[in-house]
Amino acid sequence: MSEEVVLVTGGSRGIGKSIVEKYAKAGGYAVYSTATSISGKKKIDQVLEKYSVIGAGLVFNMLDEGIDDFVKNFLSQYGAPSILINNAGVTDDALILRMRESQWDNVIDTNLKGTFRITKAFIRHMIKARKGKIIFLSSVVAASGNAGQVNYSASKAGIEAMCKSIAREVSHRGITVNCVAPGFISTEMTDNLPIEVKEKLAESIPMSRFGSPQDVAEAVFFLSSENANYITGTVLNVNGGMLMS
């Protein structure tokens, strides 16, 4: 049986790296993931080599004008992905009165426009195959907002709306489209926070702790599995109870 092709954007560190590792460990998948640098590509390759799976790290920027060439080359070399995980994203924080328009554009263009472009490019092949799983990485701030992150919050709220709209368009074609919205997750960025800041943040979480990248990867993996074949257009919160609906 041939391996199922998985494409993860932004898989060189943090949550993305854990997602790549989850599929590599699971077996039965050919795992490909993008990074914006050669060093990021090498980190992805190291994970794949560790588990001896088919796959590769790929250098690609979500805003590259050469997206058509990237997609064409990917399809010719690896085939169409049946699982697309839109994880790549950036932050560029500032309070609104201090936020430059370039900061707004950087985050919206990467997180929202870039994700739209890569999804549009590959979804046509899922429609043709009448099969596919698309997962978007959102954030708790899409629903709650966050001071200093008006651009990031807006981009993630847009991701969730895009997810639901695409689900309405393609679910009858055998494609499921869902979001995973992490809360506070222990990553390289949060590890650098002062201990007192982390403790205060943890107090706002009913489970009284940060989540792990592996917690998020498990949620993503579930939504891409056959166990989630009747789930589409939903947002799966992985936030320790920060938001309850």
Contacts in CASP RR format, 6 or more apart in sequence:
PFRMAT RR
TARGET T0000
AUTHOR 0000-0000-0000
METHOD contacts of the structure
MODEL  1
MSEEVVLVTGGSRGIGKSIVEKYAKAGGYAVYSTATSISGKKKIDQVLEK
YSVIGAGLVFNMLDEGIDDFVKNFLSQYGAPSILINNAGVTDDALILRMR
ESQWDNVIDTNLKGTFRITKAFIRHMIKARKGKIIFLSSVVAASGNAGQV
NYSASKAGIEAMCKSIAREVSHRGITVNCVAPGFISTEMTDNLPIEVKEK
LAESIPMSRFGSPQDVAEAVFFLSSENANYITGTVLNVNGGMLMS
1 28 0 8 1.000
3 27 0 8 1.000
3 28 0 8 1.000
3 29 0 8 1.000
3 30 0 8 1.000
3 53 0 8 1.000
3 54 0 8 1.000
4 28 0 8 1.000
4 29 0 8 1.000
4 30 0 8 1.000
4 82 0 8 1.000
4 83 0 8 1.000
5 29 0 8 1.000
5 30 0 8 1.000
5 32 0 8 1.000
5 78 0 8 1.000
5 79 0 8 1.000
5 80 0 8 1.000
5 81 0 8 1.000
5 82 0 8 1.000
5 83 0 8 1.000
6 23 0 8 1.000
6 29 0 8 1.000
6 30 0 8 1.000
6 31 0 8 1.000
6 32 0 8 1.000
6 81 0 8 1.000
6 82 0 8 1.000
6 83 0 8 1.000
6 85 0 8 1.000
6 224 0 8 1.000
7 32 0 8 1.000
7 33 0 8 1.000
7 34 0 8 1.000
7 74 0 8 1.000
7 81 0 8 1.000
7 83 0 8 1.000
7 84 0 8 1.000
7 85 0 8 1.000
7 122 0 8 1.000
8 16 0 8 1.000
8 19 0 8 1.000
8 20 0 8 1.000
8 23 0 8 1.000
8 31 0 8 1.000
8 32 0 8 1.000
8 33 0 8 1.000
8 34 0 8 1.000
8 85 0 8 1.000
8 87 0 8 1.000
9 33 0 8 1.000
9 34 0 8 1.000
9 60 0 8 1.000
9 62 0 8 1.000
9 85 0 8 1.000
9 86 0 8 1.000
9 87 0 8 1.000
9 88 0 8 1.000
9 115 0 8 1.000
9 118 0 8 1.000
10 16 0 8 1.000
10 33 0 8 1.000
10 34 0 8 1.000
10 35 0 8 1.000
10 36 0 8 1.000
10 87 0 8 1.000
10 88 0 8 1.000
10 89 0 8 1.000
11 17 0 8 1.000
11 19 0 8 1.000
11 20 0 8 1.000
11 33 0 8 1.000
11 34 0 8 1.000
11 35 0 8 1.000
11 44 0 8 1.000
11 87 0 8 1.000
11 88 0 8 1.000
12 33 0 8 1.000
12 35 0 8 1.000
12 37 0 8 1.000
12 39 0 8 1.000
12 40 0 8 1.000
12 41 0 8 1.000
12 43 0 8 1.000
12 44 0 8 1.000
13 40 0 8 1.000
13 43 0 8 1.000
13 187 0 8 1.000
13 188 0 8 1.000
14 187 0 8 1.000
14 188 0 8 1.000
14 213 0 8 1.000
15 87 0 8 1.000
15 137 0 8 1.000
15 182 0 8 1.000
15 185 0 8 1.000
15 187 0 8 1.000
15 213 0 8 1.000
15 216 0 8 1.000
15 217 0 8 1.000
16 33 0 8 1.000
16 87 0 8 1.000
16 213 0 8 1.000
16 217 0 8 1.000
17 43 0 8 1.000
17 44 0 8 1.000
17 47 0 8 1.000
17 213 0 8 1.000
18 212 0 8 1.000
18 213 0 8 1.000
18 214 0 8 1.000
18 216 0 8 1.000
18 217 0 8 1.000
19 85 0 8 1.000
19 87 0 8 1.000
19 216 0 8 1.000
19 217 0 8 1.000
19 220 0 8 1.000
19 221 0 8 1.000
20 31 0 8 1.000
20 33 0 8 1.000
20 44 0 8 1.000
20 47 0 8 1.000
20 48 0 8 1.000
21 47 0 8 1.000
21 51 0 8 1.000
21 217 0 8 1.000
22 214 0 8 1.000
22 217 0 8 1.000
22 218 0 8 1.000
22 220 0 8 1.000
22 221 0 8 1.000
23 29 0 8 1.000
23 31 0 8 1.000
23 53 0 8 1.000
23 221 0 8 1.000
24 31 0 8 1.000
24 47 0 8 1.000
24 48 0 8 1.000
24 50 0 8 1.000
24 51 0 8 1.000
24 53 0 8 1.000
25 51 0 8 1.000
26 221 0 8 1.000
27 51 0 8 1.000
27 53 0 8 1.000
28 53 0 8 1.000
29 53 0 8 1.000
29 83 0 8 1.000
30 53 0 8 1.000
30 54 0 8 1.000
30 55 0 8 1.000
30 78 0 8 1.000
31 48 0 8 1.000
31 53 0 8 1.000
31 54 0 8 1.000
31 55 0 8 1.000
32 55 0 8 1.000
32 56 0 8 1.000
32 57 0 8 1.000
32 58 0 8 1.000
32 74 0 8 1.000
32 78 0 8 1.000
32 81 0 8 1.000
33 44 0 8 1.000
33 57 0 8 1.000
33 58 0 8 1.000
34 57 0 8 1.000
34 58 0 8 1.000
34 59 0 8 1.000
34 60 0 8 1.000
34 62 0 8 1.000
34 88 0 8 1.000
35 41 0 8 1.000
35 43 0 8 1.000
35 44 0 8 1.000
35 57 0 8 1.000
35 58 0 8 1.000
35 59 0 8 1.000
35 60 0 8 1.000
36 59 0 8 1.000
36 60 0 8 1.000
36 61 0 8 1.000
37 59 0 8 1.000
38 59 0 8 1.000
40 57 0 8 1.000
40 59 0 8 1.000
41 57 0 8 1.000
41 58 0 8 1.000
41 59 0 8 1.000
44 56 0 8 1.000
44 57 0 8 1.000
45 56 0 8 1.000
45 57 0 8 1.000
48 55 0 8 1.000
48 56 0 8 1.000
48 57 0 8 1.000
55 78 0 8 1.000
56 78 0 8 1.000
58 70 0 8 1.000
58 74 0 8 1.000
60 70 0 8 1.000
62 88 0 8 1.000
62 89 0 8 1.000
62 110 0 8 1.000
62 114 0 8 1.000
62 115 0 8 1.000
62 117 0 8 1.000
62 118 0 8 1.000
63 109 0 8 1.000
63 110 0 8 1.000
63 113 0 8 1.000
63 114 0 8 1.000
64 70 0 8 1.000
67 117 0 8 1.000
67 118 0 8 1.000
67 121 0 8 1.000
68 121 0 8 1.000
71 121 0 8 1.000
71 122 0 8 1.000
74 81 0 8 1.000
75 125 0 8 1.000
80 122 0 8 1.000
80 125 0 8 1.000
80 126 0 8 1.000
80 129 0 8 1.000
81 122 0 8 1.000
81 125 0 8 1.000
82 126 0 8 1.000
82 129 0 8 1.000
82 131 0 8 1.000
82 132 0 8 1.000
82 133 0 8 1.000
83 132 0 8 1.000
83 133 0 8 1.000
83 134 0 8 1.000
83 135 0 8 1.000
83 224 0 8 1.000
84 118 0 8 1.000
84 119 0 8 1.000
84 122 0 8 1.000
84 123 0 8 1.000
84 126 0 8 1.000
84 132 0 8 1.000
84 133 0 8 1.000
84 134 0 8 1.000
84 135 0 8 1.000
85 134 0 8 1.000
85 135 0 8 1.000
85 137 0 8 1.000
85 220 0 8 1.000
85 224 0 8 1.000
86 115 0 8 1.000
86 118 0 8 1.000
86 119 0 8 1.000
86 134 0 8 1.000
86 135 0 8 1.000
86 136 0 8 1.000
86 137 0 8 1.000
86 159 0 8 1.000
87 137 0 8 1.000
88 110 0 8 1.000
88 114 0 8 1.000
88 115 0 8 1.000
89 110 0 8 1.000
89 111 0 8 1.000
89 137 0 8 1.000
90 106 0 8 1.000
90 107 0 8 1.000
90 110 0 8 1.000
90 111 0 8 1.000
91 107 0 8 1.000
91 149 0 8 1.000
91 152 0 8 1.000
92 103 0 8 1.000
92 106 0 8 1.000
92 107 0 8 1.000
92 151 0 8 1.000
92 152 0 8 1.000
93 148 0 8 1.000
93 149 0 8 1.000
93 152 0 8 1.000
94 100 0 8 1.000
94 103 0 8 1.000
94 148 0 8 1.000
95 147 0 8 1.000
95 148 0 8 1.000
96 148 0 8 1.000
96 150 0 8 1.000
99 148 0 8 1.000
99 150 0 8 1.000
99 151 0 8 1.000
103 151 0 8 1.000
104 150 0 8 1.000
104 151 0 8 1.000
106 151 0 8 1.000
107 151 0 8 1.000
107 152 0 8 1.000
107 155 0 8 1.000
108 151 0 8 1.000
108 154 0 8 1.000
108 155 0 8 1.000
110 155 0 8 1.000
111 152 0 8 1.000
111 155 0 8 1.000
111 156 0 8 1.000
111 159 0 8 1.000
112 155 0 8 1.000
112 158 0 8 1.000
112 159 0 8 1.000
112 162 0 8 1.000
115 136 0 8 1.000
115 159 0 8 1.000
115 162 0 8 1.000
116 162 0 8 1.000
119 134 0 8 1.000
119 162 0 8 1.000
119 166 0 8 1.000
123 134 0 8 1.000
123 166 0 8 1.000
123 170 0 8 1.000
123 175 0 8 1.000
126 132 0 8 1.000
126 134 0 8 1.000
126 170 0 8 1.000
126 173 0 8 1.000
126 175 0 8 1.000
127 170 0 8 1.000
127 173 0 8 1.000
127 175 0 8 1.000
130 173 0 8 1.000
130 174 0 8 1.000
130 175 0 8 1.000
131 174 0 8 1.000
131 175 0 8 1.000
132 174 0 8 1.000
132 175 0 8 1.000
132 176 0 8 1.000
133 175 0 8 1.000
133 176 0 8 1.000
133 223 0 8 1.000
133 224 0 8 1.000
133 228 0 8 1.000
134 163 0 8 1.000
134 166 0 8 1.000
134 175 0 8 1.000
134 176 0 8 1.000
134 177 0 8 1.000
134 178 0 8 1.000
135 177 0 8 1.000
135 178 0 8 1.000
135 179 0 8 1.000
135 180 0 8 1.000
135 220 0 8 1.000
135 223 0 8 1.000
135 224 0 8 1.000
136 159 0 8 1.000
136 160 0 8 1.000
136 162 0 8 1.000
136 163 0 8 1.000
136 177 0 8 1.000
136 178 0 8 1.000
136 179 0 8 1.000
136 180 0 8 1.000
137 159 0 8 1.000
137 179 0 8 1.000
137 180 0 8 1.000
137 181 0 8 1.000
137 182 0 8 1.000
137 216 0 8 1.000
137 220 0 8 1.000
138 156 0 8 1.000
138 159 0 8 1.000
138 160 0 8 1.000
138 163 0 8 1.000
138 179 0 8 1.000
138 180 0 8 1.000
138 181 0 8 1.000
138 182 0 8 1.000
138 235 0 8 1.000
139 152 0 8 1.000
139 153 0 8 1.000
139 156 0 8 1.000
139 181 0 8 1.000
139 182 0 8 1.000
139 183 0 8 1.000
140 181 0 8 1.000
140 182 0 8 1.000
140 183 0 8 1.000
140 184 0 8 1.000
140 237 0 8 1.000
140 239 0 8 1.000
140 242 0 8 1.000
140 243 0 8 1.000
141 149 0 8 1.000
141 152 0 8 1.000
141 153 0 8 1.000
141 156 0 8 1.000
142 153 0 8 1.000
142 156 0 8 1.000
142 157 0 8 1.000
142 158 0 8 1.000
142 159 0 8 1.000
142 160 0 8 1.000
142 181 0 8 1.000
142 235 0 8 1.000
143 157 0 8 1.000
143 181 0 8 1.000
143 243 0 8 1.000
144 242 0 8 1.000
144 243 0 8 1.000
145 153 0 8 1.000
146 152 0 8 1.000
146 153 0 8 1.000
156 181 0 8 1.000
159 179 0 8 1.000
160 179 0 8 1.000
160 181 0 8 1.000
160 235 0 8 1.000
163 177 0 8 1.000
163 178 0 8 1.000
163 179 0 8 1.000
163 233 0 8 1.000
163 235 0 8 1.000
164 177 0 8 1.000
164 233 0 8 1.000
166 177 0 8 1.000
167 176 0 8 1.000
167 177 0 8 1.000
167 178 0 8 1.000
167 232 0 8 1.000
167 233 0 8 1.000
168 233 0 8 1.000
170 177 0 8 1.000
171 177 0 8 1.000
171 232 0 8 1.000
171 233 0 8 1.000
175 232 0 8 1.000
176 223 0 8 1.000
176 228 0 8 1.000
176 229 0 8 1.000
176 231 0 8 1.000
176 232 0 8 1.000
176 233 0 8 1.000
177 232 0 8 1.000
177 233 0 8 1.000
178 223 0 8 1.000
178 228 0 8 1.000
178 231 0 8 1.000
178 232 0 8 1.000
178 233 0 8 1.000
178 234 0 8 1.000
178 235 0 8 1.000
178 236 0 8 1.000
179 233 0 8 1.000
179 234 0 8 1.000
179 235 0 8 1.000
179 236 0 8 1.000
180 216 0 8 1.000
180 219 0 8 1.000
180 220 0 8 1.000
180 223 0 8 1.000
180 235 0 8 1.000
180 236 0 8 1.000
180 238 0 8 1.000
181 235 0 8 1.000
181 236 0 8 1.000
181 237 0 8 1.000
181 238 0 8 1.000
181 239 0 8 1.000
182 211 0 8 1.000
182 215 0 8 1.000
182 216 0 8 1.000
182 238 0 8 1.000
182 239 0 8 1.000
183 211 0 8 1.000
183 237 0 8 1.000
183 238 0 8 1.000
183 239 0 8 1.000
183 240 0 8 1.000
183 242 0 8 1.000
184 190 0 8 1.000
184 201 0 8 1.000
184 202 0 8 1.000
184 205 0 8 1.000
184 210 0 8 1.000
184 211 0 8 1.000
184 239 0 8 1.000
184 242 0 8 1.000
185 210 0 8 1.000
185 211 0 8 1.000
185 212 0 8 1.000
185 213 0 8 1.000
185 215 0 8 1.000
185 216 0 8 1.000
186 210 0 8 1.000
186 211 0 8 1.000
186 212 0 8 1.000
186 213 0 8 1.000
187 213 0 8 1.000
190 198 0 8 1.000
190 210 0 8 1.000
193 201 0 8 1.000
198 210 0 8 1.000
201 210 0 8 1.000
202 208 0 8 1.000
202 209 0 8 1.000
202 210 0 8 1.000
204 242 0 8 1.000
205 239 0 8 1.000
205 240 0 8 1.000
205 241 0 8 1.000
205 242 0 8 1.000
206 240 0 8 1.000
206 241 0 8 1.000
206 242 0 8 1.000
207 240 0 8 1.000
207 241 0 8 1.000
209 240 0 8 1.000
211 238 0 8 1.000
211 240 0 8 1.000
215 238 0 8 1.000
216 238 0 8 1.000
219 236 0 8 1.000
219 238 0 8 1.000
222 228 0 8 1.000
222 236 0 8 1.000
223 231 0 8 1.000
223 236 0 8 1.000
237 243 0 8 1.000
237 245 0 8 1.000
END
